[in-house]
Amino acid sequence: MALPHVVTGLIEKRAQVAGELEHHQAVTQQLLIDLDAIDATLRLFDPGIALEEIRPKPLPPRHAAYKGEVVRLVCRRFGGGTTGLA
């Protein structure tokens, strides 16, 4: 016997994940279009370029600091101590 609140929560989570997937697929499609445009432009300037030899550049980590760490550093630097900004 399924619990209604569990089923409702799972349906909501599935809808959220499906929405994220659609978003990332759209972003991926746009990135491929952008990459094709850059490749075509590179070929205009250098027809003999070996595009497969260009290695992808890794992205830096999204959050290099722990949550609240930057705020503490800024507050400490400007004399606010470690209290919040409120």
Secondary structure, 3 states (H helix, E strand, C coil): CCCHHHHHHHHHHHHHHHHHHHHHHHHHHHHHHHHHHHHHHHHHHCCCCCHHHCCCCCCCCCCCCCCCHHHHHHHHHCCCCCCCCC
